[in-house]
Amino acid sequence: DLLNEYINAFEAGAQTYISEVSFSAEMFHRTTINKIEEVNSVYGTNITRSTPYNVGTDYSSGLEFIILTDPFKFWNLNLSGALYNYRIEGTINGSSFDRENFTNNFRVNNSFKITPSFQSQLNFHYFGPSVSSQGRTEPHYSVDVAAKYDLMDKKLSLTLQVRDLFGTAVREFYSQGTGVYKYEYNQRENPMVMFNI
């Protein structure tokens, strides 16, 4: 019974260089019609049900930016982020809602070319608080590191990745519906280590 989501997006941006640094910024307004979210409801005694549902319409308006630079020959730095106002309104099971918050997110990606065969990365991600049709997600952040070594004239690569190095990618979510209050605390086992050949 779900209807398709439709997104209307309006964007205007500019890019410039100051010395060797690239700056770009974009203003945007996006509207999502027939917004789909998971809705929590009571199914039975001590049992809740989570169902995808067309909850209404959401609106995002704000600014996105990207800064690219090479502070040193071996170091590439990429900063990006967004500052925006988010609002969602609609109806769930005959009850109307209207939630709004100002939020932000940003990312810092550092790439280091230590030798022609050896590269490493250090990345930081931050996600600000957000609202939904029934609740709110708290802010969280994480740090990832990676290293790559090329062998046999770059025909073979060894890659080591460590995600959520400090165990900070904790997701906290509060939701409230008719007869149900839900609190989720999600933290994966960390750090998550991957080795690829």
Secondary structure, 3 states (H helix, E strand, C coil): CCCCCEEEEEEEEEEEEECCEEEEEEEEEEEEEEEEEEEEEEEECCEEEEEEEEEEEEEEEEEEEEEEEEEECCEEEEEEEEEEEEEEEEEECCEEEEEEEEEEEEEEEEEEEEECCEEEEEEEEEECCEECCCEEECCEEEEEEEEEEEECCCCEEEEEEEECCCCCCCEEEEEEECCEEEEEEECCCCCEEEEEC
